[in-house]
């Protein structure tokens, strides 16, 4: 095994089959768009046309369906342009890349005359975010996003827009750890450190000059490398300094979307969080568990990821996770089940068959909407064979 593969197996993090990734991305995007569009008796059919219909069926109906979609086009494009999607345990980027491909397909069905490269660039700049604890995984996610762009780049390099700043799109951090806001900074600490780091991040996003980027990287590094005063520093300052997006080996000791991405919340959270019993996680995570209300008995780490995901969502946002299904029946899932029932559960797919090639884990896919029209009419599906799961 390569080092990254060994690390993921040690953390009980498994690669999600492509068919399951596609299903979850479609389920999440469709649910979000439906909740944001003016409701009418044709909306489900229109969303099927742009999201679910096989390519051959869409091509067969091309003329008629494009006519049907015309009244919905402006609202749909506005939502697609602004949707923010995050995978808080992104691994090698399967879900962000899967969502990019889905968004690209929907754009193409709404507007056939579009620039593929320009649209991919826009999706990565505006829509996609990822976090993972493994530096190698984050590098692979960035590389996959980069490759997805350069494959469509114009042959004339002078006409190609510089690639987006992936250092601030896929970050290496522990998604379960919050930025500390309880400490009072001492007189000798830099009270504006977070603002200075944010300013550099914003300037880095807005410049296309390689020379200016190099200067900004140096300024950022100098700030986070600043030596301790004799009076030490607070936990918050130490955390801020641990976020080193330009250092491929650095793991941030917190995750905060405002500090790292410049956004406060997301419309869609999608992914496959790690399955690890709490007894096997780091002392650092255990020290923060008290803030999680779903932590109960000998729970699994993915329980906390559900709660963290809900916190990352805006009201009305959509969560789609694939996890072990033990929380549905085991005692440790009691408080998580109570929390999920406070949301609008859209669908629950229970796999009675192993879908991972590298592990034997019974799983389920839960898709829900955060505190939106609570009152559940759950779409429940049992999958009893691997062939059914892959179709």
N, C-alpha and C positions, 0 to 999 in steps of 0.2 A: 504493500500500500504506500502511496505517497503520503508525506507528513500531514497534509490537510485532511486526507481521507481518514487517517488514524485518529486525528483529533475529533473529527465529527462522530466516528464510531464510539469513541470514549465518552462523548457527551450524549450518546443515544439520539443523534440527529441523522435522519435518513432522507435519501433523495426521493422526492415525490414523483410518481409516474406522470409523464407528460399529459396523459388523458385526464388525470385528476386535477392537475394544475389548470388545464383548459376549462374544465367544468367549474372549478371554484372561481376562476376569474370571470367567467360568463355569469355565474350566479350572483356574484358580488356587484358587477357593473350593472346588470339588468335590474337588480333590486334597487340600487342607488338611483339610476335614471328614472325608474318608474315612480319612485317616491318624490322626485323633484319636478316631474312633468305634470301639466294639467291633465287630470284623469278623464278619459272618455272610453267608449266601448271598442275603439280601434287601437288603443295604445299597446296592448299586449301583442297584437298581430304585428304592429310596426317594430316593436323591440325584437320580436322573433326574426323579422326580416333582416335587421342590421346586425344582430348578435349571434343568433343560433342557426339560421338557415345554412345548409351546406352550400359550398361555392357553386356547384353545378346547378342547384335549384335556384340560387340567386341569379345566375347568368340566364337561365331559362326564362325567368320572370323579370329580367332587367328593366325593360321599358315600363311595364305596368307598376312594378314596385317602386321605382324611382319617382313615378308620378304620385303614388300613394304616400311616399315619405316626404314629399315637398312641404306640406303644411307643418311638419314636425322638425324639419331640418335646422332652422335657426336656433330653436331651443336646445336641441340635441348637441349642436356644435358648441354652443356656449357652455354647456355642462361638461363636455369633453375637454374643452380648452382649460377649464379651471379645476377639474377633479384632482385631488391630492391622494395618492395611494402609497402606503408604506407596508413593508414586510419587516417586522421587528426582530426576525431571526432569519435573515435572507439567505444564509448559506452561499451557494454559488450563483444566486440570482435567478432561480427558476421562475419565481412568481413575478418579480418586476419585469423580466423579459417577456414572460407569458402575457402580462397585462399590456406591455408595449405592443406586442403583436396583435392583441385583440383590439386595442384602441386604433391601431393602424387600419385594421380591417373595417371597423365601423366608419372611420373617416372616408375610406375608399368607396364604401357603399352609399354614403351620403353625397360625396362629390368625386366623380370618377376622374376628373382632371386635377390631380393634386401631385405635388412634388414629394416623393417617398422619403428622400433624404432629409428634406427640410421638415417634414412632419415628424419623422423619428427624432430629430434634434429637438423639436419643440416639445415632444412628449417627455424626453429625458430631462429637459430643462424645467418644465412646468409641473409635471405630473408624478414622477416616480422618486421614491426614497427607499433606502434600505439600511439596516443595522445588523451587525453580527459581531459576536465575541471573538471570532477567529480571524486574525489578520489575513491569512491566506484566502479565506472565503471572500473577504471584502475585496481583495485584489482581483479575484476571479470575477466577481460581480462587475467591477469596474471594467475589466477587460472585455467581458461579454457585451456590455453596453457599448464600449468603444468599437468592437468588431461589428456589432449590428449597424453602426453608423457608417463605418468606412467601406463596408461592402457595397453601399449604394452611392458612395461619394463620386463626384464628377472626376473624370480622368485629368482634367486641368486643375492642378492643385491651387492655382491662383484664384479660382472661383469658389473653392470650398470654404465654407465658414468654419472657423476653429471649433474643435470639439468642446463640449460643455465641461465645466469644472467638476469632474466626477469625485474629486476629493471631498466635496461638501454635498454629495448626493448619496454615496454609500460610505458609511462611517463605521469604524471599529469601536464598539462600545458594548457595555452590558445594559440591555434594554430595561432590565428590572430595577436598576439603581437610579434614583432621582438625584437631581442637583440639590444640594443642601441649601435651604433658605433660612435656617434657624440661627446660624451663628452671627454674632456681632463682630464685624471686622475691627481689627485693632487700628490704632492711629498710624501704625507703621506699614500697614498693608496698602496696596494699590486699590482704592475704592472704585476705580473706573476700569479695572482689568477686563470685566466682561464686555463693557462698551467698546473698549479698544479692540478686542478680539472680534466683536461683531462688525465693527467698521472695516477691519481688514477683510473679513469674509465677504461683505457687501462689495468692497472695492475689487476683490478677486473675481467675483461674479461678473462685474460690469466691464472689466478690461479684457481686450483680446491681445494685448501686447505681451510677448514673452518676457521682455526686459522688465516691464512693470510687475508681472507676476512673480518674477524672481525676487524683486525688491520686497514685495508684499510677504512672500514666504519667509524671507530673512527677518522682517519686522515681527512676524508672528512667532517665529522660533525664538527670537530674542526676548519676547514678552514671557513666553512659557518657560524659558530657561533661566529667568531671573532668580538669583539666589535668595534663599531665606534670610530674613533679618534675624537678629539675635533673639527676637521675641517670637519667632516661629510664624506660622500662618494658620488660618482657619481651614476647616474641612472644605468649605466652598472654594476658597482660593486654590487649594491643593487639587480639587476636582477639576476646576477650570484649566489648570496647567496640564492636567493629564490628557486633555483632548488635543491630539497632535495629528491632524488629518494628513499632513505631508510626510509623516514618518510611518512607513509601511508596517513596522513591527509594534507600534504603540497601541495599547488598548485603553480607551477612556474609562475612568472609574465611575462614570455616570452617563445617563442619556437624557438629553433635554432638547426637544425639537426646535424651540425658540433660539437657543444658543447655537445649535449645530446647523440648522437649516433655515432659520429665519421665519418659521411658520409655527403656529401654536397648536393646530390640530389637523386631522385628516378626515376625508370623506369615506375612505375605504381602508381597512386593515385586513391583509390577507397573508396566509402563510402556514408553515408547518413548524411550530415551536418544538424545542427539544423535550424529550421524555426522560426525565431524570428524577429519581426519588430524592426528596429533600435531604435525606441523611447523607447523600453523596455530593451535595453542592458545596461551594466554597463558603468559608466563614464570612466573607464579605457579603454574600447574598443573604445568609442566615441572619446577619446583623440588621438587615433592612426589612426582614419579614414582618415585623410588627405593624408596618403601615398597610399591609395587605389584609383586607377583611375576609378573603376567601381561603386564607391559609388555615388548614384544619387537619388535625391528626397527622398521619404520615403521608402527606399529599405529594403529588408529583409536580415538578417545576412548571409544566404547561398550565396548571391551574392559575399560577400567578400571571402567566402570559395572557390568559383570557382577561383577567382584571386590568392588567396594564393596557391591553388593546382597547378596552372600553374607555379607559382614561384618555387615550390618544385620539379617540373618535370625537368629532363634533356631534351635537344632538342630531339625530336622524341619519348619522353615518352608518355604514354597513361593515360588519365583521364576518369573515369567512375563514375558519381554521380547520385544519385536519389534525386530530390528536388521537391519543389512545382513547377508547370509549369507556374505560373503567370508571371515570368520574360519574357516568350515568347511573351506576349501580353500587359503587363502593362508598363506604362511610365518609372517606376523605373528600368526596365530591359534594357533600351535603350543602355547604355554604356556597359553592360555585353554582350548583343547580338553582339555589334560591336567587342568586344574583342574576343568572341568565333569564330566569322567569320574570324578572323585572323589565326585560327588554322584549321587543317583538321578534319572536323566533320565526324565521321565514322557512327554513328547511333543515331537516336532520337526515343525513344519509348514514346508515349504519352498515359497516362492512363486516359480514360474518365470514370473511375470507381474508387471508393475508395478501396485501397489495404491494408490500415492500419486498424487493429482491434480497436485500441484505439483512432482514430481520423479520422475526415472527411477532407481529404486534397487531392486535385487534383494534381497528380505528373507526372513527366517524368524522363526518364533515358537518360542522354546525355553521349555518349562515343566519345572522340576525341583524336587526336594526336597533340602534341605541335609543331607548326611551321614546319610541315613536309609535303612536297608536297602539299602546300596550293592550294585549288581548290576542291570544295566540290561536291561529288556525294553521297548525304546523303541517307542512308538506313532508311526510315521512316516507323514507324509502329504505328497504332492506336489500342489500346486495349479497347474494349467496354463492357466487362463483366468480373466479378471477376473470373469465371472459366477459361477464356482465360488467364488471368493474372497469374494464379497459375499453368498453364500447360506449 
